[in-house]
Amino acid sequence: MAESTGAKLAPNGMTEEQQEAFRKQRRRRSLALAGALALFALTFYVLTVIKMGPALFDRAM
């Protein structure tokens, strides 16, 4: 279809506009996953500190 309209296709069969949209979608998904992972790690950190209690900060290092 794109060949009949004269659009230039990349080796993977997508036009430049489709490739750009795909890259933007991939970047948003990657940022969402990074945010979720950071929130997950922060949750475990906070829960660990809460479970150990305030004595965690009073001990000798």
C-alpha positions as CSV (number, residue, x, y, z in Angstrom):
1,M,0.0,0.0,0.0
2,A,2.8,2.4,0.9
3,E,4.7,1.5,-2.2
4,S,1.7,2.5,-4.4
5,T,1.5,5.9,-2.8
6,G,5.3,6.5,-3.2
7,A,6.0,6.5,0.6
8,K,9.5,5.3,1.4
9,L,9.6,2.2,3.6
10,A,12.2,1.2,6.1
11,P,13.7,-2.3,5.9
12,N,11.1,-3.4,8.6
13,G,8.2,-2.3,6.5
14,M,7.2,0.8,8.5
15,T,7.2,4.4,7.2
16,E,9.1,7.1,9.0
17,E,6.0,8.4,10.7
18,Q,5.2,4.9,12.0
19,Q,8.7,4.4,13.2
20,E,8.6,7.7,15.1
21,A,5.3,6.8,16.7
22,F,6.7,3.4,17.7
23,R,9.8,5.0,19.3
24,K,7.6,7.4,21.3
25,Q,5.4,4.6,22.4
26,R,8.4,2.5,23.4
27,R,9.9,5.4,25.4
28,R,6.7,6.1,27.3
29,R,6.4,2.4,28.1
30,S,10.0,2.3,29.3
31,L,9.6,5.3,31.5
32,A,6.4,3.8,33.0
33,L,8.2,0.6,33.8
34,A,11.1,2.5,35.3
35,G,8.7,4.5,37.5
36,A,6.9,1.4,38.6
37,L,10.2,-0.3,39.5
38,A,11.4,2.7,41.5
39,L,8.0,2.8,43.3
40,F,8.3,-0.9,44.1
41,A,11.8,-0.5,45.5
42,L,10.8,2.5,47.5
43,T,7.8,0.6,49.0
44,F,10.1,-2.2,50.1
45,Y,12.6,0.2,51.6
46,V,9.9,2.0,53.6
47,L,8.2,-1.2,54.7
48,T,11.6,-2.5,55.9
49,V,12.3,0.6,57.9
50,I,8.9,0.6,59.4
51,K,9.2,-3.1,60.4
52,M,12.6,-2.6,62.0
53,G,11.3,0.3,64.0
54,P,13.0,3.4,65.3
55,A,15.7,1.4,67.0
56,L,17.2,1.0,63.5
57,F,18.6,4.6,63.7
58,D,19.7,4.4,67.3
59,R,22.2,1.5,66.9
60,A,26.0,1.9,66.7
61,M,27.5,1.8,63.3
